[in-house]
Amino acid sequence: MEQPSRTATAADAALVAKLLDAFNREFGVPTPGPAVLTDRLRRLLADDAVIARLAGEVGVALLTLRPAVWYEGRVAVLDELYVVPELRGRGIGSELLAAAEAAVRDRGGELLEINVDGEDTDARRFYERHGYTNTEPGEDEPILYYYRELRPGQ
């Protein structure tokens, strides 16, 4: 990567939104579109519980931090890690992941969680290559992630 990533500010909301929107569209996942994401990100990036790291205009790592009873410091979730397709395989994702880990540590975080689709073997290999695992120490069963949207009327 030519230059290191940097922490995005609320002023970068449109760029972060553009990258996140492209990520969802690439994988056929619904997106509210860049305009809605930009408005949300302007608010979220002003909060120290949300971090976005930008690799120029070609990659983004988005994290959220929360308190947790099992750790003294906060726990982070890597919500998204995206590099434009034509630049993958050049170390940009690895640099973004390292920068995300450093940002979490700098804010007192002690754990970084990542949710990966089971069939996404490329992403699974990437995270495993960087020391992540989908099992607890001493266990042989994979960790599963369950969710339910709690929007009104659902």
C-alpha angles and dihedrals in degrees: 000000000000098000132014120258121262136210112262121230130204086270088065093055095110093053093047089047092050092053094045091048091050090050093054093044092051091057098037094249118147116259130184088221134253096286094057092042091050092055092048093045093051088062097038097048090055088063119080090223091071123062129181121187116198128204098202107286095317107070144028139187115197121195137178125199129207138172116259132193094221095057133050090220130045127284120231132207119207096222096181139002114183137169121178109261098243092058100046118121094039099099097261093119091047091051091048091050092049090048090049091052091049092049091052092049091047089057093049096261119156104185135039117201124196127189114209128180109249093233093050095097094167092057092043091052091047094053094041089052086056094052102267122136135191095215133068116246110277093015127104100195118092120246112249126207119218126185143172125192111234101200118143112279096022 
